[in-house]
Amino acid sequence: MRAYDIIKKKRDGAELSREELSFLISAYLSNKIPDYQMSSFLMAVYFRGMTDAETIALTELMLASGSRLDFSDISTPKVDKHSTGGVGDKTSIILAPLIAAMNVKVPMIAGRGLGHTGGTIDKLESIPGLRTDLSIKEFKDNVKGLGFSIISQTDEIAPADKKLYSLRDVTATV
């Protein structure tokens, strides 16, 4: 399989198989596909879109690209709120402690800004001394002890998402 053929297929509007998407993601994560080719793929997706099957497959592949956190040892309810972004979006920052005050645990993985907007992590890191680059242990300990915690994307948790997120930001494929 070649990245070139997958990019061309998507550019021409054809549906990609799970195997093609899997090849693309794993080869990109292992640096066998350079940023310029993945940028071409992202632009093809931006203009051609993805079918439901492609979207599901890509989501599952990105999820499986890293470690999954297990919070099954916490018996109380657990929820997450993911931001869709926007200049005035500060909901995550307010909502997490409010929900935690009701004895519902809120483990959150947040991202940086895309395009012209600042992301949740960018907003939080403007607070002197606040860290979002927590270890998995620190993150889980915070959720258990404080009721919530926000961590930035890592190379361990969904590395495909982290890498593609950054590339989308600089290639206008948001």
Secondary structure by P-SEA (a helix, b strand, c coil): ccaaaaaaaaaacccccaaaaaaaaaaaaaccccaaaaaaaaaaaaaacccaaaaaaaaaaaaacbbbbbccccccccbbbbbccccccaaaaaaaaaaaaacbbbbbbbbccccccccaaaaaaccccccccccaaaaaaaaaaccccccccccccaaaaaaaaaaaaaaccc
